[in-house]
Amino acid sequence: MARIVLGIGTSHTPMLNVDPEEWPLFEELDRKRAHLHKDGTRATYGDLLAVAPPSLRAELAPARHAKRHGAATAALGRLQEALKTAELDVVVIVGDDQHEVYHDANMPSVLIYRGDTIANVPNRTTRKTDPDVAWRPDWAKRASARYYEERETRHYPVHAKLARHLTAALIDREFDISSADALPEGEGEGHAFAFVHKRIMDRAAIPVVPVFLNTYYPPNQPSPRRCYKLGQAIRGAVEDYPEELRVGVVASGGLSHFTIDEDLDNEVIRALREKDAEALQSLPRQQLNSGSSEIRNWICAAGALEHLDLEWVHYTPGYRTPAGTGTGLCFGYWA
């Protein structure tokens, strides 16, 4: 039978696509975007700045940025090495889509991609006609571009047979799974999946099974409990697969952002370490919105990785503005 032998969790913020000297530039974006307080209520950048402790200023020192960036880069290298040494036959990637492939006219809650390949195309976010990104400055477009191929589209292999098996097996386990065998014309994989291909898999041609979770957009975000049970069902379905396969599971995204919540992040990490399934399933849904919604991907992976131990984890709060915005940078692996 197939076996899940490795789990990986990784942040995928564009902060990892730039040098630490550029982290303060993100304030330009954070001043314009909508935010949430740590309790999930709506906030502006000014609201966050008004309640931020003065001590946050010290977190923005260039030396702090450089140290955190260096540690995050080293952590990505460690994850890359763990994946290489695991000698995997297939990688199941659990990630979200942020209006890159799926939009409000058709936003699946859970989708498994079953095409023979999935494309990584030169960066769609540089397209000046795209209203979602046209306002962004050139430096931010360059940061986003680094998720993608520079010049020519690359087609990464997909384990379509396992994808079809997972879809049918999960339906048998009473999950309503959407399915797709292609992406819209001219489009490629979103940043959550592209980051794994480029920064964790180092462009290795290991077949993948992309699992899309709608973490971001109401009204059909899966609950934390549903995400965990989905992970459990994925493990069961993998183990029912009739061929011998060494399978890895990667959770892409998170932890808290764009408002960093160290308490939330530390509770998630504690629960992952201690295999506290109830704590993960009971995380308050109002705290799992905006960027923090990507914690759902880790919850799903944790359900699939119950039989493994979280052997290593690195966390650092990647503050980038005096309002406390940034990303809770987290990297870890199960074996």
C-alpha positions as MATLAB code, in Angstrom:
seq = 'MARIVLGIGTSHTPMLNVDPEEWPLFEELDRKRAHLHKDGTRATYGDLLAVAPPSLRAELAPARHAKRHGAATAALGRLQEALKTAELDVVVIVGDDQHEVYHDANMPSVLIYRGDTIANVPNRTTRKTDPDVAWRPDWAKRASARYYEERETRHYPVHAKLARHLTAALIDREFDISSADALPEGEGEGHAFAFVHKRIMDRAAIPVVPVFLNTYYPPNQPSPRRCYKLGQAIRGAVEDYPEELRVGVVASGGLSHFTIDEDLDNEVIRALREKDAEALQSLPRQQLNSGSSEIRNWICAAGALEHLDLEWVHYTPGYRTPAGTGTGLCFGYWA';
ca = [
       0.000    0.000    0.000;
       0.977    3.651   -0.228;
       2.305    5.313    2.924;
       2.643    8.902    4.081;
       6.254    9.045    5.259;
       6.942   12.796    5.485;
       5.061   15.946    6.357;
       6.168   19.537    5.789;
       4.661   22.865    6.778;
       5.953   26.121    5.342;
       5.121   29.789    5.225;
       5.088   31.159    1.689;
       4.919   34.928    2.163;
       6.484   37.228   -0.468;
       8.683   38.446    2.407;
      10.693   35.297    1.638;
      11.101   36.425   -1.978;
      12.934   39.658   -1.131;
      16.007   40.720    0.810;
      15.510   41.755    4.466;
      16.328   45.349    3.578;
      13.090   45.410    1.607;
      10.811   44.267    4.423;
       9.985   47.855    5.490;
       8.631   48.487    1.986;
       5.634   46.298    2.829;
       4.241   49.152    4.911;
       3.150   50.710    1.613;
       0.909   47.712    0.974;
      -0.248   47.299    4.565;
      -1.454   50.889    4.763;
      -3.860   50.205    1.879;
      -5.202   46.730    2.584;
      -8.031   45.791    4.936;
      -6.934   44.280    8.253;
      -8.279   42.382   11.224;
      -7.621   42.756   14.915;
      -6.350   39.624   16.637;
      -9.898   38.779   17.718;
     -11.029   38.800   14.094;
     -12.863   42.133   14.074;
     -12.223   44.493   11.199;
      -9.482   47.095   11.439;
      -7.597   49.622    9.371;
      -3.858   50.030    9.456;
      -4.437   53.118   11.607;
      -6.524   51.090   14.063;
      -3.718   48.554   14.448;
      -1.135   51.278   14.829;
      -3.186   52.918   17.598;
      -3.178   49.776   19.760;
       0.290   48.470   18.905;
       2.743   48.475   21.826;
       5.698   50.876   21.439;
       8.018   47.899   21.935;
       7.215   46.773   18.383;
       9.531   49.500   17.092;
      12.502   47.480   18.298;
      11.333   44.529   16.187;
      11.900   46.606   13.059;
      15.623   47.133   13.514;
      17.588   46.128   10.391;
      19.578   43.610   12.419;
      16.331   41.899   13.554;
      15.107   41.714    9.961;
      18.404   40.264    8.777;
      18.481   37.647   11.546;
      14.904   36.516   10.913;
      15.343   36.459    7.164;
      18.515   34.411    7.507;
      16.879   31.945    9.868;
      13.884   31.574    7.539;
      16.150   30.962    4.556;
      18.069   28.326    6.503;
      14.774   26.708    7.526;
      13.677   26.472    3.903;
      16.964   24.766    3.147;
      16.329   22.273    5.919;
      12.876   21.481    4.535;
      14.311   21.101    1.059;
      16.874   18.608    2.366;
      14.220   16.665    4.302;
      12.160   16.286    1.153;
      15.146   15.155   -0.907;
      16.279   12.526    1.578;
      12.745   11.110    1.960;
      12.901    9.751   -1.619;
       9.235   10.471   -2.243;
       7.191    9.136   -5.130;
       4.497   11.803   -4.835;
       3.814   14.995   -2.884;
       0.294   15.996   -1.821;
       0.266   19.809   -1.552;
      -2.464   21.397    0.557;
      -2.773   25.074   -0.324;
      -5.233   27.876   -0.863;
      -6.157   29.963   -3.888;
      -6.484   33.732   -3.606;
      -8.521   34.581   -6.697;
      -5.682   33.262   -8.846;
      -7.478   30.336  -10.473;
     -10.876   30.288   -8.757;
     -13.138   33.285   -8.260;
     -16.435   34.171   -6.626;
     -18.421   32.859   -9.602;
     -17.037   29.385   -8.838;
     -15.177   28.979   -5.541;
     -14.879   25.303   -4.513;
     -14.508   24.607   -0.814;
     -12.230   21.593   -1.462;
     -10.861   20.684   -4.876;
      -8.418   18.013   -6.018;
      -6.590   18.673   -9.269;
      -6.246   15.614  -11.525;
      -4.641   16.866  -14.739;
      -1.559   15.070  -16.031;
       0.515   18.204  -15.399;
       0.078   21.572  -13.735;
       1.612   24.665  -15.283;
       3.772   27.283  -13.641;
       3.568   30.294  -15.954;
       5.553   33.533  -15.967;
       4.028   35.705  -13.292;
       0.400   36.653  -13.840;
       0.599   39.334  -11.137;
       2.677   41.619  -13.344;
      -0.194   41.982  -15.786;
      -1.141   45.641  -15.732;
      -4.714   44.779  -16.806;
      -5.370   42.770  -13.631;
      -7.381   45.118  -11.356;
      -6.448   43.165   -8.225;
      -2.772   44.032   -8.580;
      -2.592   47.044  -10.886;
      -2.198   49.393   -7.901;
       0.791   47.556   -6.480;
       4.236   49.157   -6.790;
       6.854   47.630   -9.040;
       8.906   46.207   -6.143;
       5.856   44.258   -4.915;
       5.152   42.904   -8.388;
       8.756   41.730   -8.636;
       8.418   39.984   -5.263;
       5.294   38.161   -6.405;
       6.921   37.299   -9.726;
       9.496   35.166   -7.908;
       6.882   32.508   -7.215;
       6.781   31.780  -10.919;
       8.932   30.912  -13.905;
      10.808   33.840  -15.356;
      10.343   33.342  -19.103;
       8.759   30.085  -20.233;
       5.888   28.052  -18.818;
       6.960   24.886  -17.041;
       4.655   21.885  -16.716;
       5.143   19.934  -13.490;
       3.956   16.309  -13.338;
       0.798   15.414  -11.429;
       0.061   11.923  -10.095;
      -3.325   11.910  -11.782;
      -4.055    8.291  -10.852;
      -3.624    8.986   -7.138;
      -5.609   12.227   -7.503;
      -8.542   10.304   -8.990;
      -8.258    7.661   -6.281;
      -8.271   10.316   -3.520;
     -11.297   12.019   -5.053;
     -13.348    8.824   -5.179;
     -12.172    7.621   -1.765;
     -12.973   10.932   -0.103;
     -16.437   10.973   -1.639;
     -16.936    7.498   -0.179;
     -15.937    9.029    3.156;
     -18.721   11.637    2.725;
     -16.602   14.585    1.594;
     -17.978   16.579   -1.338;
     -14.878   17.030   -3.496;
     -14.658   19.279   -6.539;
     -12.430   18.076   -9.347;
     -10.526   19.714  -12.190;
      -8.295   18.277  -14.898;
      -7.097   21.623  -16.274;
      -6.567   25.249  -15.337;
      -8.197   28.181  -17.149;
      -6.595   28.986  -20.495;
      -3.293   30.791  -20.035;
      -3.275   30.442  -16.245;
      -0.944   28.469  -14.008;
      -0.738   27.243  -10.449;
      -1.187   29.820   -7.697;
       1.517   31.022   -5.337;
       0.803   28.431   -2.597;
       1.700   25.613   -4.981;
       4.359   27.463   -6.961;
       6.267   28.233   -3.744;
       6.456   24.527   -2.916;
       7.678   23.645   -6.404;
      10.375   26.309   -6.432;
      11.504   26.648   -2.825;
      10.808   23.260   -1.188;
      10.969   20.801   -4.075;
      13.702   22.837   -5.795;
      11.902   22.281   -9.104;
      12.250   18.494   -8.757;
       9.978   16.580  -11.121;
       8.276   14.576   -8.358;
       4.584   14.151   -9.218;
       2.214   16.165   -7.034;
      -1.443   16.066   -6.097;
      -2.683   19.641   -5.539;
      -5.441   19.922   -2.918;
      -7.094   23.341   -2.930;
      -8.779   24.542    0.274;
     -10.861   27.701    0.192;
      -9.360   29.139    3.357;
      -9.945   32.797    2.478;
     -13.404   33.509    1.171;
     -16.805   33.208    2.887;
     -19.301   31.671    2.842;
     -17.873   28.185    2.162;
     -14.607   28.074    4.110;
     -14.181   24.633    5.662;
     -14.187   24.698    9.454;
     -11.036   23.742   11.389;
     -12.743   20.496   12.389;
     -13.613   19.707    8.778;
     -10.029   20.455    7.707;
      -8.625   18.066   10.300;
     -11.042   15.313    9.375;
     -10.234   15.865    5.707;
      -6.585   15.251    6.527;
      -7.472   12.058    8.376;
      -9.518   10.927    5.377;
      -6.647   11.711    2.991;
      -4.349    9.492    5.035;
      -6.896    6.669    5.002;
      -7.362    7.033    1.268;
      -3.615    7.024    0.644;
      -3.221    3.836    2.670;
      -5.984    2.208    0.611;
      -4.150    2.940   -2.634;
      -3.113   -0.438   -4.080;
       0.380    0.496   -5.283;
       3.525    1.006   -3.215;
       4.192    4.739   -2.949;
       6.173    6.914   -0.566;
       3.982    9.972   -0.091;
       4.747   13.379    1.380;
       2.178   15.930    2.546;
       3.006   19.652    2.429;
       0.954   22.430    4.037;
       1.659   25.723    2.278;
       0.969   29.081    3.943;
       0.521   30.723    7.319;
       0.892   31.225   10.115;
      -0.826   34.419   11.337;
      -0.907   37.397    8.977;
      -1.322   40.142    8.109;
      -1.715   41.006   11.788;
       0.805   38.853   13.612;
      -0.701   36.987   16.567;
       2.096   35.258   18.456;
      -0.307   33.742   20.982;
      -2.339   32.089   18.209;
       0.785   30.880   16.419;
       2.304   29.428   19.572;
      -0.932   27.609   20.388;
      -1.035   26.101   16.897;
       2.587   24.951   17.208;
       1.958   23.501   20.678;
      -1.040   21.566   19.428;
       0.912   20.258   16.439;
       3.785   19.109   18.659;
       1.527   17.464   21.211;
      -0.907   16.011   18.652;
      -3.711   17.897   20.366;
      -6.309   17.225   17.712;
      -9.159   18.750   19.702;
      -7.300   22.040   20.152;
      -6.618   22.290   16.410;
     -10.219   21.476   15.550;
     -11.520   23.998   18.085;
      -9.495   27.019   16.977;
     -11.857   30.022   16.810;
     -13.016   30.488   13.233;
     -13.067   34.274   13.621;
      -9.294   34.169   14.085;
      -8.781   32.142   10.914;
      -9.539   34.769    8.309;
      -7.448   36.898    5.957;
      -3.896   35.504    5.802;
      -4.318   33.655    9.091;
      -6.890   31.505    7.305;
      -3.974   29.533    5.838;
      -3.537   27.883    9.234;
      -6.332   25.640    7.941;
      -3.796   24.079    5.546;
      -1.621   23.094    8.524;
      -4.675   21.718   10.349;
      -5.515   19.541    7.353;
      -1.933   18.305    7.137;
      -1.920   17.540   10.864;
      -4.906   15.265   10.377;
      -3.029   13.374    7.687;
       0.139   13.175    9.799;
      -1.221   11.858   13.103;
       1.003    8.783   12.839;
       4.169   10.899   12.514;
       5.903   13.221   14.987;
       6.637   16.897   14.445;
      10.380   16.381   14.689;
      11.498   19.947   14.029;
       9.880   23.365   13.872;
      11.195   26.904   13.538;
       9.042   29.956   14.263;
       9.754   33.661   14.267;
       7.348   36.615   14.127;
       8.270   38.476   10.945;
       7.183   41.974   11.919;
       7.494   44.552    9.160;
       5.623   47.658   10.389;
       5.084   49.487   13.691;
       1.412   48.431   13.490;
       2.400   44.825   14.106;
       1.730   43.622   10.590;
       3.839   40.968    8.907;
       3.821   37.170    8.907;
       4.262   34.561   11.606;
       7.028   32.685    9.793;
       6.866   28.972   10.508;
       8.588   25.934    9.056;
       8.545   22.342   10.238;
       8.570   18.698    9.277;
       7.003   15.452   10.479;
       8.711   12.072   10.136;
];
